[in-house]
Amino acid sequence: MKKLAIIGANDFQNPLILKAKELGYETHVFAWKDGSIGEKTADYFYPISIVEKEQILEQCRKIGIDGITTIASDLATVTVNYVAKEMDLPGNSLECNKKSTNKYEMRKAFRDAGVQTLKFQKVQSINDIDKLENMEYPLIVKPTDRSGSRAITKVYGKTELQEAINKALENSFEKGAIVEEYIEGQEYSAEGITYNGKHKFLAITKKATTGAPHFIETGHIEPAGLSNELEQKVYKELEKALTALEITNSATHSEFKINNKGEVKIIEIGARMGGDCIGSDLVQISTGYDFIKMVIDVAVGNEPVFEKITQPKVASIKFIFNEKDMQDFEKIQRKMPDIIYRTSKIEPIGTRKVVDSSTRFGFYIMATDTVDEIRWLFNNE
């Protein structure tokens, strides 16, 4: 039996654990012990934090793993690629690690490769604010090395800018923030798989967010409804960007906007599946492709197979922020239970405020024949 190491054990990682077991792999899961579902579903669980890459490498050598992977976590990819390199397993380079997990290094790579990018600046203290005098408001401020909508703020003036920079610096592992000019337009993401440097795109997701100032995702829909011509324009620009980041063996998650002129503006790219169940669930529902199997295949050195295993439908996910969202969920359970594909553990709505993706109260995934059946759930529809 082949042995697969998986970095992370939470609800977003669990579909990867289950798929690996279904395919006959022995699963070895590493994560901080906090009661996550993967602690129970894994064949073997190791209570080692995902950032302790040296400890995980030592254990993986003892196990004799055949591959290592993760989904939906930039932080976990650092450990994945470190272990893969040290054990001569498929993965991305450490240079790719740097470019794909640090937003400032990513922007520099785009600029140097001639990929369309926006004006940006890195700041490491509030004293660097003078560097931003030539940038036009509104601006987006975010940590250089975090995901999940953490500490992202849209600002309209210098007073707000100072507060946003302090917040981003506090949330950054390296204590760095990136300030960018704001991009107008509808936000999307694209999921892909890269094997031996060849990029293949699978699906485009239309995003719904809370909007300014923090842009926390409220839901997603696939397919995104773009014309074939516009899809090809997107893919052409993203292919250049993936090559600039030196992505060679992994899933890819590319976030971008399309403005009212039809211009594609790349926000950021991760060398991993999209979170929020985009990669783990929505892609297969909307395309029929087994995206998770492709990720596992690449991790163990097998060429991914592009074969539809299910009939494509419209895929969507809705996150619960408040009582109205819970009422909408209960309405669907009563009137259209057949469209519910999967749900997370949904917490009772409490007094806490949703401040980023990790503090939402739960989610439910739907599979429908048409987008009209669920259009009313999405504020931007």
C-alpha positions in Angstrom: 0.0 0.0 0.0 1.4 3.4 -1.0 1.7 6.0 1.8 0.5 9.6 1.4 1.4 12.4 3.8 -1.3 15.1 4.1 -0.6 18.5 5.8 -3.7 19.7 7.6 -6.6 18.0 9.2 -9.5 20.5 9.2 -12.9 20.2 7.4 -11.4 21.6 4.2 -8.7 19.0 4.2 -11.0 16.1 5.0 -12.2 15.4 1.4 -8.5 14.9 0.5 -8.0 12.4 3.3 -11.2 10.5 2.3 -10.3 10.4 -1.4 -6.8 9.1 -0.7 -8.2 6.3 1.4 -10.8 5.5 -1.3 -7.9 5.2 -3.8 -6.1 2.8 -1.6 -3.5 5.0 0.0 -2.4 4.8 3.6 -3.0 8.3 4.9 -0.5 10.0 7.3 -1.9 13.3 8.5 0.0 16.1 10.3 -1.7 19.0 12.1 -1.9 20.7 15.5 -4.2 18.6 17.7 -7.5 20.6 18.1 -10.2 18.0 17.5 -10.4 18.5 13.8 -12.2 15.8 11.8 -9.0 14.6 10.0 -7.7 13.4 13.4 -10.4 10.7 13.2 -10.5 10.0 9.5 -6.8 9.6 8.9 -5.2 6.1 9.1 -2.4 7.7 11.1 -2.5 11.2 12.8 0.5 13.0 14.1 0.0 16.0 16.4 2.7 18.2 14.8 1.9 21.7 13.7 1.9 22.2 10.0 4.7 24.8 10.3 7.1 22.3 11.9 8.6 21.2 8.6 11.7 19.7 10.0 9.8 17.5 12.5 7.4 16.5 9.7 10.3 15.6 7.4 11.9 13.4 10.0 8.6 11.5 10.5 8.0 11.2 6.8 11.4 9.7 6.3 10.6 7.1 9.0 7.2 6.3 7.3 8.7 6.1 3.8 6.0 8.2 2.2 5.4 8.0 -1.6 4.0 11.6 -1.8 3.0 14.6 0.2 0.2 17.1 -0.5 -2.3 19.5 0.9 -5.3 21.5 -0.3 -6.5 25.0 0.4 -3.6 26.2 2.5 -0.7 28.5 1.5 1.0 27.9 4.8 0.8 24.1 4.4 2.4 24.3 0.9 5.6 25.6 2.4 6.0 22.3 4.4 4.8 20.2 1.5 7.4 21.5 -0.9 10.2 21.4 1.7 9.6 17.8 2.5 9.1 16.9 -1.2 12.4 18.5 -2.1 14.3 16.8 0.7 12.8 13.4 -0.2 13.1 13.8 -4.0 9.3 13.7 -4.4 7.2 15.7 -6.9 6.4 19.2 -5.8 7.3 22.8 -6.5 10.6 24.5 -5.8 11.5 26.5 -2.8 11.8 29.5 -5.1 8.2 28.8 -6.2 7.3 28.6 -2.5 8.6 32.1 -1.9 6.8 33.6 -4.9 3.5 31.9 -4.4 3.1 32.4 -0.6 4.3 36.0 -0.3 2.1 38.6 -2.0 5.0 41.1 -2.4 7.3 38.5 -4.0 4.4 37.4 -6.2 3.8 41.0 -7.5 7.5 41.4 -8.2 7.6 38.1 -10.2 4.5 39.2 -12.2 6.1 42.6 -12.9 9.5 41.1 -14.0 7.8 38.6 -16.3 5.6 41.2 -18.0 2.4 39.9 -16.5 -0.3 42.7 -16.1 -0.1 43.8 -12.5 -1.1 46.9 -10.5 0.9 49.5 -8.6 2.1 48.1 -5.2 4.4 48.7 -2.3 5.7 46.7 0.6 5.7 48.4 4.1 7.2 47.0 7.3 6.3 49.8 9.7 4.0 52.8 9.8 7.1 54.9 9.1 7.1 53.5 5.5 3.8 55.3 4.8 5.7 58.1 2.8 6.5 55.5 0.2 2.9 55.5 -0.8 2.5 59.1 -1.8 2.3 58.4 -5.5 -0.4 55.8 -5.1 -4.1 56.7 -5.8 -6.9 56.0 -3.4 -8.8 53.7 -2.8 -6.1 51.3 -1.7 -6.1 47.7 -0.5 -3.9 46.8 2.5 -3.2 43.2 3.4 -0.5 41.0 5.1 2.1 39.8 2.7 1.8 36.2 3.9 -1.7 35.4 5.0 -4.8 34.0 3.3 -8.5 33.6 4.2 -9.4 37.3 4.0 -7.3 38.0 7.1 -6.7 41.7 7.8 -7.6 42.8 4.3 -8.9 46.4 4.3 -10.0 48.9 1.6 -9.0 52.4 2.6 -9.9 55.9 1.2 -7.5 58.1 3.1 -4.3 58.4 5.2 -6.0 58.0 8.6 -7.6 54.7 7.5 -4.4 53.7 5.9 -2.4 53.9 9.1 -4.9 51.7 11.0 -5.1 49.2 8.1 -1.3 48.9 7.9 -1.0 48.3 11.7 -3.7 45.6 11.5 -2.0 43.9 8.5 1.4 44.0 10.2 0.0 42.4 13.4 -1.5 39.5 11.4 1.6 38.9 9.2 4.0 36.1 10.1 6.9 38.1 8.7 5.5 41.5 10.0 5.1 42.8 6.4 2.1 44.4 4.6 1.5 45.1 1.0 -0.4 48.1 -0.2 -2.0 48.0 -3.7 -4.2 50.2 -5.8 -7.7 48.9 -5.8 -9.0 47.1 -8.9 -12.6 47.7 -10.0 -14.6 44.8 -11.3 -16.3 41.5 -10.6 -14.1 39.0 -8.8 -13.4 35.5 -10.0 -11.0 32.6 -9.4 -9.7 29.8 -11.6 -8.8 26.3 -10.6 -6.1 24.3 -12.5 -3.6 21.5 -12.3 0.1 21.7 -13.3 2.1 18.6 -14.0 5.8 18.8 -15.1 5.3 22.5 -15.8 2.3 22.1 -18.1 -0.8 24.1 -17.0 -4.3 22.9 -17.4 -7.3 24.9 -16.3 -10.5 23.2 -15.1 -13.1 25.8 -13.9 -13.7 29.5 -13.2 -15.6 30.5 -10.1 -17.7 33.6 -9.6 -17.3 35.1 -6.2 -19.6 36.9 -3.8 -18.1 38.9 -0.9 -19.1 41.3 1.8 -17.5 44.0 -0.2 -15.5 46.9 1.4 -13.8 47.1 3.7 -12.8 43.4 4.3 -14.1 41.4 1.3 -14.9 38.2 3.1 -16.3 35.6 0.8 -20.1 35.0 1.3 -20.4 32.4 -1.5 -19.2 31.0 -4.9 -20.8 29.7 -8.1 -19.4 27.5 -10.9 -19.5 27.8 -13.8 -19.0 31.6 -13.7 -21.0 32.3 -16.8 -18.2 33.9 -18.9 -18.1 33.7 -22.7 -15.7 31.2 -24.3 -13.8 34.1 -25.7 -13.4 35.8 -22.3 -12.4 32.4 -20.7 -9.6 31.9 -23.2 -8.4 35.5 -22.5 -8.3 34.7 -18.8 -6.4 31.5 -19.3 -3.8 33.1 -21.5 -3.0 35.7 -18.9 -3.0 33.2 -16.1 -0.7 30.8 -17.9 2.0 33.5 -18.1 1.5 34.2 -14.4 1.8 30.6 -13.3 5.0 30.3 -15.3 6.3 33.5 -13.7 5.8 31.9 -10.3 7.7 28.7 -11.4 4.8 26.4 -10.6 5.6 22.9 -11.9 3.7 20.2 -9.9 0.6 21.2 -8.0 -3.0 22.4 -8.2 -3.4 26.2 -8.8 -5.8 28.7 -7.5 -5.8 32.1 -9.3 -7.8 35.1 -8.1 -8.6 37.9 -10.6 -11.0 40.6 -11.5 -12.6 41.5 -14.9 -13.4 45.2 -15.2 -16.0 46.9 -17.4 -13.6 47.1 -20.3 -13.1 43.3 -20.2 -9.5 43.6 -18.9 -8.2 40.8 -16.7 -6.4 42.0 -13.6 -4.7 39.3 -11.5 -5.0 39.7 -7.7 -3.0 36.7 -6.5 -2.3 33.0 -7.2 -1.7 30.1 -4.9 0.1 26.9 -5.8 -2.7 24.8 -4.3 -6.4 24.2 -4.6 -8.8 27.0 -3.8 -10.2 27.0 -0.3 -13.8 27.4 0.7 -14.5 24.0 -0.9 -13.9 25.3 -4.4 -11.3 22.8 -5.2 -12.5 19.9 -3.0 -16.1 20.0 -4.1 -17.3 22.7 -6.5 -14.9 21.7 -9.4 -16.1 18.1 -9.6 -19.8 19.1 -9.3 -19.5 21.7 -12.1 -17.0 19.9 -14.4 -17.3 16.2 -13.6 -13.5 16.0 -13.2 -12.0 14.4 -10.1 -9.8 17.3 -9.1 -8.7 15.8 -5.8 -7.5 12.6 -7.5 -5.5 14.8 -9.9 -3.8 16.5 -6.9 -3.0 13.1 -5.4 -1.7 11.8 -8.7 0.6 14.7 -9.2 1.9 14.3 -5.6 3.0 10.7 -6.3 4.3 11.4 -9.8 1.4 10.1 -11.9 0.1 12.1 -14.9 -3.5 13.4 -14.1 -6.3 11.9 -16.2 -8.9 14.3 -17.5 -12.0 12.1 -17.5 -15.4 13.1 -16.4 -16.6 10.8 -13.6 -19.9 12.6 -12.9 -22.5 14.6 -14.9 -21.7 18.3 -14.6 -24.2 20.6 -12.7 -24.2 24.1 -11.4 -22.1 24.1 -8.2 -22.4 26.7 -5.4 -21.5 27.2 -1.8 -23.1 29.6 0.7 -21.5 30.7 4.0 -23.5 31.5 7.1 -22.8 34.9 8.6 -26.0 35.8 10.4 -29.6 34.8 11.3 -30.9 35.6 7.7 -28.3 33.2 6.2 -29.5 30.5 8.7 -33.1 31.1 7.7 -32.2 30.8 4.0 -30.5 27.5 4.8 -33.6 26.2 6.6 -35.8 27.3 3.7 -33.7 25.2 1.3 -33.8 22.2 3.6 -37.6 22.5 3.7 -38.3 23.3 0.0 -35.4 21.9 -2.0 -33.5 19.3 0.1 -32.4 17.4 -3.0 -30.0 20.2 -4.1 -27.9 20.0 -0.9 -24.7 18.3 -1.7 -22.8 18.7 1.6 -22.8 20.7 4.7 -20.3 21.6 7.3 -20.9 21.6 11.0 -23.0 24.7 11.5 -22.5 26.6 14.7 -25.4 28.4 16.5 -25.4 32.1 15.5 -23.8 33.9 18.4 -22.8 37.4 19.3 -19.3 37.1 17.8 -18.5 39.2 14.7 -17.4 37.5 11.4 -14.0 39.2 10.8 -12.5 36.7 8.3 -13.1 33.4 6.6 -12.2 31.4 9.7 -14.9 33.0 11.9 -18.0 32.2 9.7 -20.6 29.9 11.3 -20.6 27.2 8.6 -21.5 26.5 5.0 -23.6 24.4 2.7 -22.8 23.2 -0.8 -25.5 22.9 -3.5 -25.7 21.1 -6.9 -28.5 22.4 -9.2 -29.5 22.1 -12.8 -29.5 25.8 -13.4 -28.2 28.9 -11.7 -31.7 30.4 -11.5 -32.6 27.9 -8.7 -30.1 29.5 -6.3 -29.5 33.0 -7.7 -31.5 34.7 -5.0 -29.0 33.5 -2.4 -26.2 35.6 -3.7 -26.2 39.3 -3.0 -24.2 40.2 -6.2 -26.6 38.4 -8.5 
